[in-house]
Amino acid sequence: MTRKHGFSFAFLSYLMFSVNSPIARRAFLDGMEPNTLLAYRFTLGAILFLITIGITNLAKAKDGERPMDQRGVLISIVSGLINGSAIYFYFNSLDLMPASFVSVLGIGCYIVMVIALLTIFGEKFTLIQGIRLFLGITGIWLLVGPSGELASIGVLYVVTGALLFALHMISLQWYLAEYNTWAVATIVVCSTATLLTAVWLISGAGNGGVSFAIPSFWSWVAVIMLAFFSSWIGRFFSYRAVAILGSGEIALLTPIETLLAITWSILFLQEWLLPMQWLGAFLIILGVGLVGLKWVYNTYWVSKAPVPAD
């Protein structure tokens, strides 16, 4: 697979992920309990993955891939548990705050976390990453500070979810890229589904009874669409992109997910950001766009520059 394939996979995954926040928020406004949605969505997603690898040979190692072994299984399970924790915090924040706000804040925090973690664990910290970090932190402050949302428990949920999701994506890049993507994604999603279902059952029992209700049309849409597009196809595309490009580089396309998520929120939820929050969103997107310009420069100028004769 080439880098062009990697960017195509990343684009498709972000396109599918962009519906997460608006659809889930709509279901929550219609009365669906967040943990119920997560348990149903990922259980259905896990079933789709198991059916796929059960009736095809897509999960078999090929073209130099490392066969799934005990190491790969254990790391995939741990990565799935981290992913499940991230999703728990992120989706429960949607029960507290507008989807457009959560989408932009989540992307901004995720970008900052990825840069910080990659730097901490040894990757070179460049000037462009420093600018991105500054723009991301400034954008996040504009989103949550002047708007008065800083004290909200929902903001803490988003930041925690972003940190955990960054760890999840980096683990895919460093430890699981050599394995078959279908095999990794199946184990990760099954692990995520197990954790979220356990949380749903435990929290339901603690609140006087487990909620099995799917109360509205949008709740059904949320369960089916998020399971099919986000937990199944979109997750495969995302993991394949990470295997080809790395967790840091696919952040080039995160503005697409952000802008699409805001668009869906405006069209279907009648949400709108404040002017100061739009400025924060712009700075976050600009920070990612700078890396895109650097990639274009390296790809189309540096790589094609004439080599001096000896």
Secondary structure as GFF3:
##gff-version 3
##sequence-region A 1 310
A	DSSP	alpha_helix	3	17	.	.	.	ID=ss1
A	DSSP	alpha_helix	20	29	.	.	.	ID=ss2
A	DSSP	alpha_helix	34	55	.	.	.	ID=ss3
A	DSSP	alpha_helix	70	93	.	.	.	ID=ss4
A	DSSP	alpha_helix	99	120	.	.	.	ID=ss5
A	DSSP	alpha_helix	127	144	.	.	.	ID=ss6
A	DSSP	alpha_helix	153	171	.	.	.	ID=ss7
A	DSSP	pi_helix	172	176	.	.	.	ID=ss8
A	DSSP	alpha_helix	181	206	.	.	.	ID=ss9
A	DSSP	alpha_helix	217	225	.	.	.	ID=ss10
A	DSSP	pi_helix	226	234	.	.	.	ID=ss11
A	DSSP	alpha_helix	235	245	.	.	.	ID=ss12
A	DSSP	three_ten_helix	249	253	.	.	.	ID=ss13
A	DSSP	alpha_helix	254	269	.	.	.	ID=ss14
A	DSSP	alpha_helix	275	297	.	.	.	ID=ss15
A	DSSP	pi_helix	298	302	.	.	.	ID=ss16
###
